[in-house]
Amino acid sequence: MHRRRRVPASSWSERKTASSASTGKPAPCRSAGRKEAASPAGWPADERAAYEEELDLLGERVTALEKRLDAQPASKALPGEAEIEQSLSIMERFMRRFMEIIQDFTTERDNAEPVPQRT
């Protein structure tokens, strides 16, 4: 199993900021020396390296999943006529047997002698 390295939220520029008193919404994330917090080009070297490392790991995982998918045999989209008939015959036998069981129970219940009530 592949273990992921957890990157702290602070390195993804998701720092919590003081909310605006008038709106109650968080203030935009801005740091000194950065024009736009969402742009990886303006991030410090350690944050950019962590971001790029995570992208590389995700790229490797996607490639491995695509290879696994390509290696699997192609399956038919819909079952053939024979498979449908076989499934229906199994279902029909099940329903007939089930209805026989229900009929047996109702027959036994109707033929049972009434039990005297004790009070």
C-alpha positions as CSV (number, residue, x, y, z in Angstrom):
1,M,0.0,0.0,0.0
2,H,1.2,3.5,-0.9
3,R,1.7,5.8,2.0
4,R,1.1,9.5,1.4
5,R,3.2,12.1,3.0
6,R,0.8,14.6,4.7
7,V,1.6,18.2,3.9
8,P,0.5,20.6,6.6
9,A,-2.2,23.0,5.6
10,S,0.0,26.0,6.3
11,S,2.2,25.0,3.5
12,W,-0.7,25.1,1.1
13,S,-1.5,28.7,2.0
14,E,-4.7,27.8,3.8
15,R,-3.8,29.8,6.9
16,K,-6.7,31.0,8.9
17,T,-7.0,34.7,8.9
18,A,-9.0,37.1,11.1
19,S,-12.5,37.4,9.9
20,S,-14.0,40.7,8.9
21,A,-16.1,42.1,11.6
22,S,-18.8,43.4,9.2
23,T,-19.3,40.3,7.1
24,G,-18.1,37.4,9.3
25,K,-16.3,35.9,6.3
26,P,-12.6,35.1,6.3
27,A,-10.3,37.8,5.0
28,P,-8.4,37.0,1.8
29,C,-5.2,35.1,2.4
30,R,-2.3,37.4,1.7
31,S,1.3,37.2,2.8
32,A,4.1,39.8,2.7
33,G,6.2,39.3,-0.5
34,R,3.4,37.4,-2.3
35,K,1.1,38.9,-4.9
36,E,-1.3,36.0,-5.1
37,A,-1.5,33.2,-2.4
38,A,-3.0,30.7,-4.9
39,S,-0.1,31.0,-7.3
40,P,2.6,28.3,-6.8
41,A,5.2,30.6,-8.6
42,G,5.1,33.1,-5.7
43,W,5.4,30.5,-2.9
44,P,8.5,30.1,-0.9
45,A,10.9,27.3,-2.0
46,D,9.9,24.8,0.7
47,E,6.2,25.2,0.0
48,R,6.7,25.0,-3.8
49,A,8.8,21.8,-3.3
50,A,6.1,20.2,-1.2
51,Y,3.5,21.1,-3.7
52,E,5.5,19.7,-6.6
53,E,6.4,16.5,-4.7
54,E,2.7,15.9,-4.0
55,L,1.9,16.5,-7.7
56,D,4.6,14.0,-8.7
57,L,3.2,11.4,-6.3
58,L,-0.3,11.9,-7.6
59,G,1.0,11.6,-11.2
60,E,2.7,8.3,-10.4
61,R,-0.5,7.0,-8.8
62,V,-2.6,8.0,-11.8
63,T,-0.1,6.3,-14.1
64,A,-0.2,3.1,-12.0
65,L,-4.0,3.1,-12.0
66,E,-4.2,3.6,-15.8
67,K,-1.8,0.7,-16.3
68,R,-3.9,-1.5,-14.1
69,L,-7.0,-0.5,-16.0
70,D,-5.4,-1.2,-19.4
71,A,-4.2,-4.7,-18.1
72,Q,-7.7,-5.8,-17.3
73,P,-9.6,-7.7,-20.0
74,A,-12.3,-5.7,-21.6
75,S,-15.8,-6.7,-20.4
76,K,-18.9,-6.8,-22.4
77,A,-21.3,-3.9,-21.7
78,L,-24.5,-6.0,-21.8
79,P,-25.2,-9.7,-21.2
80,G,-26.0,-12.0,-24.1
81,E,-29.3,-13.5,-24.8
82,A,-28.3,-16.8,-23.3
83,E,-27.2,-15.2,-20.0
84,I,-30.5,-13.3,-19.8
85,E,-32.6,-16.5,-20.4
86,Q,-30.5,-18.4,-17.8
87,S,-31.1,-15.6,-15.2
88,L,-34.8,-15.4,-15.9
89,S,-35.2,-19.2,-15.5
90,I,-33.4,-19.1,-12.2
91,M,-35.6,-16.3,-11.1
92,E,-38.7,-18.1,-12.2
93,R,-37.7,-21.2,-10.3
94,F,-37.1,-19.1,-7.2
95,M,-40.4,-17.4,-7.4
96,R,-42.3,-20.6,-8.0
97,R,-40.6,-22.3,-5.0
98,F,-41.2,-19.2,-2.8
99,M,-44.9,-19.1,-3.7
100,E,-45.2,-22.8,-2.8
101,I,-43.7,-22.1,0.6
102,I,-46.2,-19.2,1.2
103,Q,-49.1,-21.4,0.0
104,D,-48.0,-24.2,2.5
105,F,-47.9,-21.7,5.3
106,T,-51.3,-20.2,4.6
107,T,-52.9,-23.7,4.2
108,E,-51.5,-24.8,7.5
109,R,-52.8,-21.6,9.2
110,D,-56.3,-22.0,7.7
111,N,-56.5,-25.7,8.6
112,A,-55.2,-25.3,12.2
113,E,-57.7,-25.8,15.0
114,P,-58.5,-22.7,16.9
115,V,-56.9,-22.5,20.3
116,P,-59.3,-21.7,23.1
117,Q,-58.7,-18.4,24.7
118,R,-57.7,-18.3,28.4
119,T,-58.7,-15.4,30.4
